Amino acid sequence: MDAALTEALRPALRVGLGLSFYEKMLAAAGSGAAIYDPSDLTSLYQSRTGGSTGAADSVVGIMLDKARMGNQTAAAFIAGQTELANNGGFDADTNWTKHANATISGGKLNVVGAVASGSPVATNDAATISPRWYQMTYTIESITGTVSLNVGGTTGTARSAPGTYTEILYAAAGSTFAIQSRGTGVTAAVIDNVSVKYIPGYHALAPSDAARPILRSASGLYYLDADGVDDRMTIAPTLNLGSQWWGVGGWQSDASGDAPFGLTNQEQSALSASGKWTWYDTSTTQADLVSATITSPHVLTVEQASASALSARVNGVDGLTINPYDGSSPTNGLGLFSRENDAFAVGLDGRFYGGVWAPGALTAANRAIVERWVASKSGVAL
Amino acid sequence: MSFSRSLVLIVPAALKDAANAMGAAAIGWSGDNLSVPLSASGAAPATHYACHAWAQDIAVAWLTGTPIPESMGVPQANVDALLAQITVSADAGLAGGEHFAAAIAAAGLQRIEA
């Protein structure tokens, strides 16, 4: 059993053995869930390629899903992941397919002549799997020119200066990782200590730098503040919740705020705001889900028991059940802060304190546990 | 570093690609940052594109006249030529969404809703 699966199953294996509340929440959410917790600052990255982790009043380019990380911070989880790079320390002239102008000697990868931009300087023989997220780290001891990481066809940030760089990259396709020449090419470099680690989960990525929400902190709570202009996050790999699903989130909609999340590329498959939280019941009309105010922090639970029954609860109190509109042939997949999962459409101007989404049904007992956890992140009483 | 500066950029449609490219070169922004289509009537086609972002002091400085260091490799003349044709609004004392609404209204533009 691999380490990630063992960690994911750990809460279930320990049922009845003195689980922490968070472990009970992980078990209640189930193995197919996505869990976002802005209060774990190590699960947030300011850049869309990793780097600095979350801090109050800093933008958020990546928010990691913690559902498969057990009862620990994202940083601790990633640190404990298996090292995938073979001979990442360049201790021997093995495991790397090198460009003609690259050598491995002295325990380093050395670029000793021009490598054209776009060409690999060296490719590791360990296969990566796509689509998956990886944390990659490497040290550039000296450089003339520009290089970057490349994992599964996704290129990292171009680097032209010495330093140790850690990046979080989504490998959408492809099966190799490499050091790649970039910009106008590289003519000389000394590189060492390459590390590659798999980060399982459905992680959230802002599609551009301007689309990054900002992390705020107040009264010991943390939340992502989306501007309602262009902020949104896509989930990768695609989290298709199907026709039976549930989501529990800590939300606040500001006066003009609208959609906290959408499930397809059609605006009707989304939670919306019209003074109250609503959902489309026809292609052009929306039905109320809850009657409570939405402009203060609250825990909102939305459950779709079947294609014809969608219900909601606010702060643990039952709302209404509607027959949701079923669009034709949508492109499924969770997206945050927009009605549509592939574009900004009447997105949220408001706060996200954390939340959990999963396919399938939610039992009353598990619902109570998940709602209690989200309430603790949102500062509200159930 | 704090991203304390509320920033709105409004760019003529013809300059959208150039502005995205300049953003990548000068302040390291990637993706399609100018994703909000605008027009005077609020109907398509878009005559301008815009964004709202939270930015660091240095990015706002470079967008409001402070020269970009030569080491960045971005010719200042190119930056100046682009800045002369776009609208940069920083720190209007409003929340992000309200800042954006005020900036596009001041430019005589409306958002084109999908």
Chai-1 contact restraints between the chains, C-beta under 6 A:
chainA,res_idxA,chainB,res_idxB,connection_type,confidence,min_distance_angstrom,max_distance_angstrom,comment,restraint_id
A,D57,B,S2,contact,1.0,0.0,6.0,A-B,restraint_1
A,S58,B,F3,contact,1.0,0.0,6.0,A-B,restraint_2
A,V59,B,F3,contact,1.0,0.0,6.0,A-B,restraint_3
A,V59,B,W54,contact,1.0,0.0,6.0,A-B,restraint_4
A,P207,B,G31,contact,1.0,0.0,6.0,A-B,restraint_5
A,S208,B,G31,contact,1.0,0.0,6.0,A-B,restraint_6
A,S208,B,D32,contact,1.0,0.0,6.0,A-B,restraint_7
A,S208,B,N33,contact,1.0,0.0,6.0,A-B,restraint_8
A,D209,B,W29,contact,1.0,0.0,6.0,A-B,restraint_9
A,D209,B,N33,contact,1.0,0.0,6.0,A-B,restraint_10
A,A210,B,N33,contact,1.0,0.0,6.0,A-B,restraint_11
A,A210,B,C51,contact,1.0,0.0,6.0,A-B,restraint_12
A,A210,B,A53,contact,1.0,0.0,6.0,A-B,restraint_13
A,I214,B,W54,contact,1.0,0.0,6.0,A-B,restraint_14
A,D227,B,H52,contact,1.0,0.0,6.0,A-B,restraint_15
A,D227,B,G96,contact,1.0,0.0,6.0,A-B,restraint_16
A,D227,B,G97,contact,1.0,0.0,6.0,A-B,restraint_17
A,G228,B,G97,contact,1.0,0.0,6.0,A-B,restraint_18
A,V229,B,H52,contact,1.0,0.0,6.0,A-B,restraint_19
A,V229,B,G97,contact,1.0,0.0,6.0,A-B,restraint_20
A,V229,B,F100,contact,1.0,0.0,6.0,A-B,restraint_21
A,D230,B,S35,contact,1.0,0.0,6.0,A-B,restraint_22
A,D230,B,V36,contact,1.0,0.0,6.0,A-B,restraint_23
A,D230,B,C51,contact,1.0,0.0,6.0,A-B,restraint_24
A,A345,B,A114,contact,1.0,0.0,6.0,A-B,restraint_25
A,D349,B,G97,contact,1.0,0.0,6.0,A-B,restraint_26
